């Protein structure tokens, strides 16, 4: 384990700094847009534009890296992101912020993809599970820290935007000074919705629903907290409670899905997320404790749905491996589902604010209730339309937070023949 840490330590430091900056950036933009008096519809468009840029970045980064190399692309994207972070504070115009968020989304997709491809290069078939677990722990911790950085200064000022720029700039240093060899090109994923739908309609519907609900959560929940009359400390606490609860729920719920019909667990989680959304709609305004309890419940039920959907799709990819028309490649399937999630994430921040504008802040949770309720009903229907994959033939559940397609390359469920040459040949860090 010590040699493994030494192998990827500089990359994990870069990832931690980058993820903390990204976590602060997303919440800060939402809070600051509300302070500046943007309409809910305008805030929604600003936040949705990030996901539009992110999807494009996932598709285009491999081509850019092929031209000039990993470090040059990472440095360029980090510089652009840092500059954009400062421009947000200088000119608070909604039309400008929409364009800036799109650029930042594109850049973050490339930055995450490069870090993840480098970490993937240092993992082997024997230690991919360890590498992924370490990376997810860093991811969870850094995203939580990013929420609390919001408390260090007034969101209405310049300091927090400067802090985002500083973090993004500092993330370059470990990458630029690393002696680790440049990795192979990041995975280039082609989205084929028809084949994904043929593989697993429930998995596709699950990823769309998760994108629509979680995209709205990350984008608009800070505005909801503020419009319920609470300040920045409660915003940071609300977001971090949901993130940590979602992380803590991954192992037990994943274990249950491994030993039973995974669809049943997915449907139950969708029902739980529906009920938590309904509880927040009705009781979120009663007290701060009630609101935070609702956030924890939302994290537990809603934030496992992407991982369950991806695992369910790959159960059927394995089950249907003899069907030439089915996309049974693990990375391609998971990456395709990630892009479907991204498309849902664009829709979520656009629709939820319209509901809030018409019915008040609590309508955010009425919206997530409707989305998760629809997924629950569709899941119940699919359980009657297709046989279950026997528990013994299911792939193991692995914590799969939406990131970039490259992260799936060092997922331990990825078959050996999908690993890079370095992964297949280098066993110096095996257990």
C-alpha positions as CSV (number, residue, x, y, z in Angstrom):
1,X,0.0,0.0,0.0
2,X,2.9,2.4,0.8
3,X,4.4,1.9,-2.6
4,X,1.0,2.4,-4.2
5,X,0.7,5.8,-2.4
6,X,4.2,6.8,-3.5
7,X,3.3,5.8,-7.0
8,X,0.2,8.0,-7.3
9,X,0.7,10.5,-4.4
10,X,1.4,13.6,-6.6
11,X,-1.6,12.8,-8.8
12,X,-3.9,12.4,-5.7
13,X,-2.6,15.8,-4.4
14,X,-3.5,17.4,-7.7
15,X,-6.9,15.7,-7.7
16,X,-7.6,16.8,-4.2
17,X,-6.8,20.4,-4.8
18,X,-8.7,20.4,-8.1
19,X,-11.8,18.7,-6.6
20,X,-11.8,21.1,-3.6
21,X,-11.7,24.0,-6.1
22,X,-14.5,22.5,-8.2
23,X,-16.7,21.9,-5.1
24,X,-16.3,25.4,-4.0
25,X,-16.8,26.8,-7.5
26,X,-20.2,25.1,-8.1
27,X,-21.8,26.1,-4.7
28,X,-20.3,29.6,-4.8
29,X,-21.7,30.4,-8.3
30,X,-25.2,29.4,-7.2
31,X,-25.0,31.4,-4.0
32,X,-23.5,34.5,-5.7
33,X,-26.0,34.4,-8.5
34,X,-28.8,34.5,-5.9
35,X,-27.0,37.4,-4.1
36,X,-26.7,39.3,-7.4
37,X,-30.5,39.0,-7.9
38,X,-30.5,36.7,-10.9
39,X,-34.0,35.3,-11.6
40,X,-34.4,31.6,-10.8
41,X,-34.7,30.9,-14.5
42,X,-31.4,32.7,-15.1
43,X,-29.7,30.8,-12.3
44,X,-30.9,27.6,-13.8
45,X,-29.5,28.4,-17.2
46,X,-26.1,29.5,-15.7
47,X,-25.8,26.2,-13.8
48,X,-27.0,24.0,-16.6
49,X,-24.4,25.5,-19.0
50,X,-21.7,23.9,-16.9
51,X,-23.0,20.4,-17.7
52,X,-23.3,21.2,-21.4
53,X,-19.6,22.2,-21.4
54,X,-18.7,19.1,-19.3
55,X,-20.3,16.7,-21.8
56,X,-18.5,18.4,-24.7
57,X,-15.2,18.3,-22.8
58,X,-15.6,14.6,-22.2
59,X,-15.9,14.1,-25.9
60,X,-13.2,16.4,-27.1
61,X,-10.4,16.2,-24.5
62,X,-8.8,13.0,-26.0
63,X,-8.3,14.7,-29.3
64,X,-6.7,17.7,-27.7
65,X,-4.4,15.6,-25.6
66,X,-3.4,13.7,-28.7
67,X,-2.2,16.9,-30.3
68,X,-0.1,18.5,-27.5
69,X,0.2,16.1,-24.6
70,X,-1.3,15.7,-21.1
71,X,0.7,18.3,-19.1
72,X,0.3,21.0,-21.7
73,X,-3.5,20.5,-22.0
74,X,-3.8,20.3,-18.2
75,X,-1.9,23.5,-17.7
76,X,-3.9,25.3,-20.4
77,X,-7.3,24.2,-19.1
78,X,-6.3,25.1,-15.5
79,X,-5.2,28.6,-16.6
80,X,-8.5,29.1,-18.5
81,X,-10.5,27.9,-15.5
82,X,-8.6,30.1,-13.0
83,X,-9.1,33.2,-15.3
84,X,-12.8,32.4,-15.7
85,X,-13.2,32.1,-11.9
86,X,-11.9,35.7,-11.5
87,X,-14.0,37.1,-14.3
88,X,-17.1,35.8,-12.5
89,X,-16.5,38.3,-9.7
90,X,-15.7,41.2,-12.0
91,X,-18.8,41.1,-14.2
92,X,-21.9,39.6,-12.7
93,X,-24.0,39.5,-15.9
94,X,-26.1,36.4,-16.5
95,X,-25.3,36.2,-20.2
96,X,-21.6,36.3,-19.4
97,X,-21.8,33.8,-16.6
98,X,-23.6,31.4,-18.9
99,X,-20.7,31.5,-21.4
100,X,-18.1,31.3,-18.6
101,X,-19.8,28.3,-16.9
102,X,-19.9,26.5,-20.2
103,X,-16.1,27.1,-20.6
104,X,-15.5,26.0,-17.0
105,X,-17.5,22.8,-17.5
106,X,-15.5,22.0,-20.6
107,X,-12.2,22.7,-18.8
108,X,-13.1,20.7,-15.7
109,X,-14.1,17.7,-17.8
110,X,-10.6,17.8,-19.4
111,X,-8.8,18.4,-16.1
112,X,-10.6,15.5,-14.4
113,X,-10.1,13.2,-17.4
114,X,-6.3,13.9,-17.5
115,X,-5.9,13.2,-13.7
116,X,-8.0,10.1,-13.9
117,X,-6.2,8.8,-17.0
118,X,-2.8,9.3,-15.2
119,X,-4.0,7.5,-12.1
120,X,-5.4,4.7,-14.3
121,X,-2.0,4.3,-15.9
122,X,-0.4,3.6,-12.5
123,X,-3.0,1.0,-11.5
124,X,-2.7,-2.7,-12.3
125,X,-5.2,-5.6,-12.6
126,X,-4.2,-6.6,-9.0
127,X,-4.7,-3.2,-7.4
128,X,-7.4,-1.4,-9.4
129,X,-9.9,-1.9,-6.5
130,X,-7.5,-0.2,-4.1
131,X,-6.7,2.6,-6.5
132,X,-10.4,3.3,-7.1
133,X,-11.2,3.2,-3.4
134,X,-8.4,5.7,-2.6
135,X,-9.5,8.0,-5.4
136,X,-13.1,8.0,-4.3
137,X,-12.1,8.7,-0.7
138,X,-10.0,11.7,-1.9
139,X,-13.0,12.8,-4.1
140,X,-15.5,12.7,-1.3
141,X,-13.2,14.4,1.2
142,X,-12.2,17.2,-1.2
143,X,-15.7,17.9,-2.3
144,X,-16.8,18.2,1.3
145,X,-13.9,20.5,2.1
146,X,-14.9,22.6,-0.9
147,X,-18.3,23.2,0.6
148,X,-16.8,24.5,3.9
149,X,-14.3,26.8,2.1
150,X,-17.5,28.8,1.4
151,X,-17.3,29.9,5.1
152,X,-13.9,31.6,4.8
153,X,-15.2,34.8,3.3
154,X,-18.3,36.7,2.1
155,X,-19.7,35.1,-1.1
156,X,-20.7,38.5,-2.2
157,X,-17.0,39.6,-2.4
158,X,-14.0,38.8,-4.5
159,X,-12.0,36.6,-2.0
160,X,-13.8,33.2,-2.6
161,X,-13.4,33.6,-6.4
162,X,-9.7,34.2,-5.9
163,X,-9.6,31.1,-3.7
164,X,-11.0,29.0,-6.5
165,X,-8.5,30.5,-8.9
166,X,-5.6,29.8,-6.4
167,X,-6.7,26.2,-5.9
168,X,-7.0,25.5,-9.7
169,X,-3.6,27.1,-10.3
170,X,-2.0,25.1,-7.4
171,X,-3.3,21.8,-8.8
172,X,-0.9,22.3,-11.8
173,X,2.2,22.1,-9.6
174,X,2.2,18.4,-8.6
175,X,1.2,17.5,-12.2
176,X,3.9,19.6,-13.8
177,X,6.6,18.3,-11.4
178,X,5.7,14.6,-11.5
179,X,8.2,12.1,-12.8
180,X,5.5,9.6,-13.6
181,X,5.5,8.8,-17.3
182,X,2.7,10.3,-19.4
183,X,-0.2,7.9,-19.7
184,X,-2.0,6.6,-22.8
185,X,-4.7,8.8,-24.3
186,X,-7.9,9.2,-22.2
187,X,-10.8,7.0,-23.3
188,X,-12.8,8.4,-26.3
189,X,-16.4,7.4,-25.8
190,X,-19.1,7.4,-28.5
191,X,-22.6,7.8,-27.3
192,X,-25.1,5.3,-28.9
193,X,-28.4,5.8,-27.1
194,X,-30.2,3.2,-29.1
195,X,-27.7,0.4,-28.2
196,X,-27.7,1.5,-24.6
197,X,-31.5,1.4,-24.5
198,X,-31.5,-2.1,-26.0
199,X,-29.0,-3.2,-23.4
200,X,-30.9,-1.9,-20.4
201,X,-33.8,0.6,-20.6
202,X,-33.9,0.8,-16.8
203,X,-30.2,1.7,-16.6
204,X,-30.7,4.5,-19.2
205,X,-33.8,5.8,-17.5
206,X,-32.0,5.7,-14.1
207,X,-29.0,7.7,-15.4
208,X,-31.3,10.3,-17.0
209,X,-33.3,10.6,-13.8
210,X,-30.2,10.8,-11.6
211,X,-28.8,13.6,-13.9
212,X,-32.1,15.5,-13.8
213,X,-32.4,15.3,-10.0
214,X,-28.7,15.5,-8.9
215,X,-28.0,18.2,-11.5
216,X,-30.8,20.2,-10.0
217,X,-29.6,19.4,-6.5
218,X,-26.0,20.6,-6.9
219,X,-27.1,23.6,-9.0
220,X,-30.1,24.9,-7.1
221,X,-30.1,23.5,-3.5
222,X,-27.8,26.3,-2.3
223,X,-30.4,28.8,-3.6
224,X,-33.2,26.8,-1.9
225,X,-31.4,27.0,1.5
226,X,-30.9,30.7,1.2
227,X,-34.5,31.4,0.1
228,X,-35.6,29.4,3.1
229,X,-34.0,32.1,5.2
230,X,-30.7,30.5,6.2
231,X,-27.1,31.8,5.7
232,X,-23.9,30.5,4.2
233,X,-23.0,28.2,7.1
234,X,-26.2,26.3,6.6
235,X,-25.7,26.1,2.8
236,X,-22.3,24.5,3.4
237,X,-23.7,22.1,6.0
238,X,-26.7,21.2,3.9
239,X,-24.6,20.3,0.9
240,X,-21.9,18.4,2.9
241,X,-24.5,16.4,4.8
242,X,-26.0,15.2,1.5
243,X,-22.6,14.4,0.0
244,X,-21.3,12.5,3.0
245,X,-24.5,10.6,3.5
246,X,-24.4,9.6,-0.1
247,X,-20.8,8.4,0.3
248,X,-21.6,6.5,3.5
249,X,-24.5,4.7,1.9
250,X,-22.5,3.3,-1.1
251,X,-21.1,0.1,0.5
252,X,-24.2,-1.3,2.4
253,X,-26.6,-0.6,-0.4
254,X,-24.1,-1.9,-3.0
255,X,-23.7,-5.1,-1.0
256,X,-27.4,-5.6,-0.8
257,X,-27.6,-5.1,-4.6
258,X,-24.9,-7.8,-5.1
259,X,-26.8,-10.5,-3.2
260,X,-30.3,-9.9,-4.6
261,X,-32.1,-8.7,-7.7
262,X,-30.3,-5.4,-8.3
263,X,-33.5,-3.9,-9.9
264,X,-35.3,-4.4,-6.6
265,X,-32.7,-2.3,-4.7
266,X,-32.7,0.3,-7.4
267,X,-36.5,0.6,-7.3
268,X,-36.5,0.8,-3.5
269,X,-33.8,3.5,-3.5
270,X,-35.9,5.4,-6.1
271,X,-38.9,5.1,-3.8
272,X,-36.8,6.3,-0.8
273,X,-35.6,9.3,-2.8
274,X,-39.2,10.0,-3.7
275,X,-40.3,9.9,-0.1
276,X,-37.4,12.1,1.0
277,X,-38.2,14.6,-1.6
278,X,-41.8,14.7,-0.5
279,X,-40.7,15.1,3.1
280,X,-38.5,18.0,2.2
281,X,-41.3,19.6,0.2
282,X,-43.7,19.4,3.2
283,X,-41.4,19.7,6.2
284,X,-38.1,21.2,5.0
285,X,-39.2,24.6,6.2
286,X,-40.3,23.5,9.7
287,X,-36.8,23.7,11.2
288,X,-33.1,23.6,10.3
289,X,-32.8,20.1,11.8
290,X,-35.7,18.8,9.6
291,X,-34.1,20.3,6.5
292,X,-30.7,18.7,7.3
293,X,-32.4,15.3,8.0
294,X,-34.0,15.6,4.6
295,X,-30.6,16.3,3.0
296,X,-29.1,13.2,4.6
297,X,-32.0,11.1,3.4
298,X,-31.7,12.5,-0.1
299,X,-28.0,11.7,-0.1
300,X,-28.5,8.1,1.1
301,X,-31.2,7.3,-1.5
302,X,-30.6,9.5,-4.5
303,X,-26.8,9.4,-4.7
304,X,-26.5,5.7,-5.0
305,X,-28.8,5.5,-8.1
306,X,-26.1,6.2,-10.7
307,X,-23.9,3.4,-9.4
308,X,-26.8,1.0,-9.2
309,X,-27.9,2.0,-12.8
310,X,-24.3,1.5,-14.1
311,X,-23.9,-1.9,-12.3
312,X,-27.3,-3.0,-13.6
313,X,-26.4,-2.1,-17.2
314,X,-23.1,-4.0,-16.9
315,X,-24.9,-7.0,-15.5
316,X,-26.8,-7.2,-18.8
317,X,-23.7,-6.4,-20.8
318,X,-22.1,-9.5,-19.3
319,X,-25.4,-11.5,-19.6
320,X,-25.8,-10.6,-23.3
321,X,-22.1,-10.9,-24.3
322,X,-22.9,-13.2,-27.2
323,X,-25.1,-10.5,-28.8
324,X,-23.0,-8.7,-31.4
325,X,-25.4,-5.8,-31.5
326,X,-25.1,-5.1,-27.7
327,X,-22.4,-2.8,-26.4
328,X,-20.8,-5.2,-23.9
329,X,-17.5,-3.3,-23.5
330,X,-17.5,-2.2,-19.8
331,X,-15.8,1.2,-20.4
332,X,-17.9,2.1,-23.4
333,X,-21.2,1.1,-21.6
334,X,-20.4,3.0,-18.4
335,X,-19.0,6.0,-20.3
336,X,-22.1,6.1,-22.5
337,X,-24.3,6.0,-19.4
338,X,-22.2,8.9,-17.9
339,X,-22.9,11.0,-21.0
340,X,-26.6,10.2,-20.7
341,X,-26.3,11.3,-17.1
342,X,-24.7,14.5,-18.3
343,X,-27.6,15.2,-20.7
344,X,-30.0,14.8,-17.8
345,X,-27.9,17.1,-15.7
346,X,-28.4,19.9,-18.3
347,X,-32.2,19.5,-18.1
348,X,-32.4,19.4,-14.3
349,X,-31.2,23.0,-13.5
350,X,-33.4,24.3,-16.3
351,X,-36.6,22.7,-15.1
352,X,-36.3,22.9,-11.3
353,X,-36.0,26.7,-11.1
354,X,-39.2,27.1,-13.2
355,X,-41.1,25.0,-10.6
356,X,-39.6,27.1,-7.8
357,X,-40.5,30.3,-9.6
358,X,-44.1,29.2,-9.8
359,X,-44.6,27.4,-6.5
360,X,-41.9,28.6,-4.1
361,X,-38.4,27.3,-3.0
362,X,-39.8,23.9,-1.7
363,X,-40.9,23.1,-5.3
364,X,-37.3,22.0,-5.9
365,X,-38.1,18.9,-3.9
366,X,-41.5,18.5,-5.5
367,X,-39.5,18.4,-8.8
368,X,-37.1,15.7,-7.5
369,X,-40.1,13.8,-6.1
370,X,-41.7,13.7,-9.5
371,X,-38.4,12.6,-11.2
372,X,-37.7,9.8,-8.7
373,X,-41.3,8.8,-8.6
374,X,-41.3,8.3,-12.4
375,X,-38.1,6.2,-12.1
376,X,-39.8,4.1,-9.4
377,X,-42.8,3.4,-11.5
378,X,-40.7,2.6,-14.6
379,X,-38.5,0.3,-12.5
380,X,-41.6,-1.6,-11.3
381,X,-42.7,-2.0,-14.9
382,X,-39.3,-3.2,-16.1
383,X,-39.3,-5.9,-13.3
384,X,-42.3,-7.4,-15.0
385,X,-41.0,-7.1,-18.5
386,X,-37.6,-8.8,-18.2
387,X,-36.1,-11.6,-16.2
388,X,-33.6,-10.8,-13.5
389,X,-29.9,-11.5,-13.8
390,X,-29.2,-14.2,-11.2
391,X,-27.3,-12.8,-8.2
392,X,-24.3,-15.1,-8.9
393,X,-23.9,-13.7,-12.4
394,X,-24.1,-10.1,-11.4
395,X,-21.0,-7.8,-11.5
396,X,-19.8,-6.6,-8.2
397,X,-21.1,-3.2,-7.2
398,X,-18.5,-0.5,-7.1
399,X,-18.9,3.1,-5.9
400,X,-19.3,5.0,-9.2
401,X,-19.8,8.7,-8.7
402,X,-20.4,10.5,-12.0
403,X,-17.0,11.8,-13.1
404,X,-15.5,11.2,-16.6
405,X,-15.4,8.0,-18.8
406,X,-11.7,7.6,-17.9
407,X,-12.5,6.8,-14.3
408,X,-14.2,3.6,-15.4
409,X,-10.9,2.3,-16.9
410,X,-9.5,1.6,-13.4
411,X,-12.8,0.2,-12.1
412,X,-12.0,-3.3,-10.9
413,X,-15.0,-4.6,-12.9
414,X,-13.3,-3.6,-16.1
415,X,-12.0,-6.8,-17.9
416,X,-8.3,-7.4,-18.2
417,X,-8.3,-7.0,-21.9
418,X,-9.7,-3.5,-21.6
419,X,-6.8,-2.3,-19.4
420,X,-3.9,-0.4,-20.8
421,X,-0.7,-2.1,-21.6
422,X,0.8,-0.7,-18.4
423,X,-2.0,-2.1,-16.4
424,X,-1.5,-5.6,-17.9
425,X,2.3,-5.7,-17.6
426,X,3.2,-3.7,-14.6
427,X,2.5,-5.7,-11.4
428,X,5.0,-3.9,-9.1
429,X,2.2,-2.6,-6.9
430,X,0.2,-5.8,-6.7
431,X,-0.9,-7.1,-3.3
